[in-house]
Amino acid sequence: SPSVRHSAPRVIHACFPRDPSRAWHSRPHAMQSGESIYDLIPPPEVTLSRPPMHRSAHPGSVNPLQFGKSQRRANGTFGKAPGDVKPETTRFLKRNTGALNGTTNSVSDTFPRARRTTKPPVPKATDRPLMGLCSSKNFIAANAIENILAKPPTKTKPQKATDKKDYGRVPTYLLTIKQQIEFEKQKALREYERSLDENSGLNGSSQTHQTIPMSTDDRDELLYSLKMKWQKLNHAYAGLSFSLDVPSHKRRKEDLEREMTQLEKDIKSLQGKQVVVMED
């Protein structure tokens, strides 16, 4: 059989970048120190070509903000187009050209106003102030003389309360209030007597009853006794059992509540009111 000759494979080494870290991983023939002989080969110089300058296809007289926009008509949108209401420097309101045509203002004639004092005119740019003015007064000496010759201010002592004219007297407003209270008491007493007379006339009884106002001491004593009685009933009410299964307990509770309610009404009627006692 004819002999077959095998050729050894050719190894082609490519040019790798000069980065030592990348050369270590990409080139298996690199040494352990990270250096390679291929690093001695200078890299080819790359010249950057400059692109041509951009030339616009539109003329320079066109406003770039108006690209793709249609020409707007006058008053075609909300209001006039921008630039239509631009003021003209040559057209301004001149003298005797307004609506009144130079006539006098009738408002000022109809409503005369007080004339104010005019302020001094503004100085002109060419006016110069007076310079070089100085005074021969010695302000330090004048101030010292004024303080030396000045008299100390007189201090007035505050008036004592005992030296006043109305010291120890009852104020007028308190006397007025007392008179009003007394008048209201007498009025209430007369109305009460009149109501008693009317009731006695309706009942047909010829017996007359005399009414006497209760004194303050008797009223206070009666209030004290009513409050003590209410306190005893309240103590007995607090001692009741929670369960009201027994009928007697339920009646006891209702009786206590009824008596306490009546005592509260009597105490309220006696407090701050004029009490009248009717004798048979």
Secondary structure by P-SEA (a helix, b strand, c coil): ccbbbbbcbbbbbccccccaaaaaacccccccccccccccccccbbbbbbcccccccccccccccccccccccccccccccccccccccccccccccccccccccaaaaaccccccccccccccccccccccccccccaaaaaaaaaaacccbbbbcccccccccccccccaaaaaaaaaaaaaaaaaaaaaaaaaaaaaaaacccbbbbbbbbcaaaaaaaaaaaaaaaaaaaaaaaacccccccaaaaaaaaaaaaaaaaaaaaaaaaccbbbbbbcc
